[in-house]
Amino acid sequence: MKQTLPRILCVDDEYMNLVLLDAMLSPCGYEIVPVSNGAAALELLEKEHFDLCLLDVMMPGIDGFEVCRRIKAAGGQRQIPVVLLTAYSGKEHRILGIEAGAEDFICKPLDAAEVQARVKMLLQVQQLAELNRRQEEQEKSQLEEQLQHAQKLESVALLASGVAHDFNNMLCVIIGHATLALGGTVPGQAARGSLEQILKAAEKSAELTRQLLHFASRQSVEPKVANLNLLTAGTFKMLQRLIGEGIDLAWIPGEDLWPVKVDPSQIDQILANLCVNARDAIAGVGKVTIETGNCVLQEGDCGCSAELTPGEYVRLSVSDNGCGMDQQTRDRIFEPFFTTKGIGKGTGLGLPTVWRSARENNGCIKVQSEQGSGTTFTLYLPRQAVAAAPEPLRAVALDAPRGEETILLVEDEPALLEMTATVLTGQGYRVMAAASPGEAIKMAGEVPGGIALLLTDVVMPDLSGRDLATRLLAGNPELKCLFMSGYSADVIAHHGVSDEGAHFIQKPFTISHLATRVREAIDGGS
């Protein structure tokens, strides 16, 4: 590509001065465009681009000061440096030149070395200013793009939260009725196996909803002591579908793995993001390997995080034999919105989400990669002294806590209201079911002081669960309250239910979990 020479507009009514300027500057690699008067110069500046203007002061018609003022006032060429040329060296001319906006002042007779030096300096300054301007425009464009990404994510998050609420309500109904039906069967009965599969599918769906809300940063972290091998095995089939058939997914579980304390849904999200990243780094066929193991980190192994100290850890690594990364890319991979993928193929949020999830679980993520040699991401999680407890049988409700108190149940979803009332009645409670806050207030007025517990949805038309509780507590200070919702943690917090001491149960819930939380709320206070 041919390099464009810096263009200098030389304006002087003396022909020999123009010849002299051309002789001084053309050998330096500049394109010289001569003009004999100010009007012609202004007309040319409107049509063409120049990097510098050398302008004689004393000219017939429009003098150099006026030409300079008009150049600086014009939109397209206002940034062009102007050097005034004059035979007058007095202070008055210099002041007029400065007021007109000139960058420099050269006195005649012209000295070649001085002219060349001043022109070179001003062009360098102009080039630097142009680079800064382009950088500012690029940064502005990137910020606008990031803002659009953030707005899209916020829209998705709001939509996800609303969908999750309705979805969790339906899952609650499915889990409740399936559990009730399962309680009426005996081992070996044909329907029992089908009901157990319905419950497993419903609980898995509830977990997927939690993953969606967490990815949108709208769900609180719920760590528990667990075995990474079991968590990885549970999501392995989903990961196989995620990366496709052309890539071999290998799973190498470590032996006698130490327990860790993590949010299981975050581990699922970390694995999904790392496997997608590995898949996209492979052109055609390739291999991705997931591996776990115990390890002891020494001094010098903990440079990735100030919070990662020497000690015993469980590692979870995802490796690929893809294209790898150079140092410049490795330095930026955890930056939000940074992506090496094409437009529309990546948001730049996958690896930042992995980094955030690692930090939230007191861990650290390391990366090893070289161009052409693949990439390995390794998550380090601190060892827990307590072994992971076996998963309880959620479907069993026969041994759930019972009671005889009166419960005011408020839920605007009819199917869930009916199912919850049926469950609580089956546990021995007297249930007053209300489909709206207004109906609940009316019912409470009919039995003053006789209600032991208010079990209410949080987000409802007309009145929130928290505001309903406040009204009812004014007439019955001994009333206990238990809030329930299928919305995400931040929505619940906005409605004041995350306050210390408030009893809360997240939808969808099992019969056993509901019965336990009801009993805790009645016995433990509001």
Secondary structure, DSSP 8 states (H G I E B T S, - for coil): ------EEEEE-S-HHHHHHHHHHHGGGT-EEEEESSHHHHHHHHHHS--SEEEEESS-SSS-HHHHHHHHHHSSTTTTS-EEEEES---HHHHHHHHHHT-SEEEESS--HHHHHHHHHHHHHHHHHHHHHHHHHHHHHHHHHHHHHHHHHHHHHHHHHHHHHHHHHHHHHHHHHHHHHHHHT--TT-HHHHHHHHHHHHHHHHHHHHHHHHHHTT-S----EEE-HHHHHHHHHHHHHHHH-TTEEEEEE--TT---EEE-HHHHHHHHHHHHHHHHHT--SSEEEEEEEEEEEE-TTS-TT-TT--SEEEEEEEEEE-S----HHHHTTTTSTT---S-TTT--S-HHHHHHHHHHHTT-EEEEEE-TTS-EEEEEEEE--SS-------TT--TTS-----EEEEE-S-HHHHHHHHHHHHHTT-EEEEESSHHHHHHHHHHSTT---EEEEESS-SSS-HHHHHHHHHHH-TT-EEEEEESS-HHHHHHTTTTSTT-EEEESS--HHHHHHHHHHHHHH--
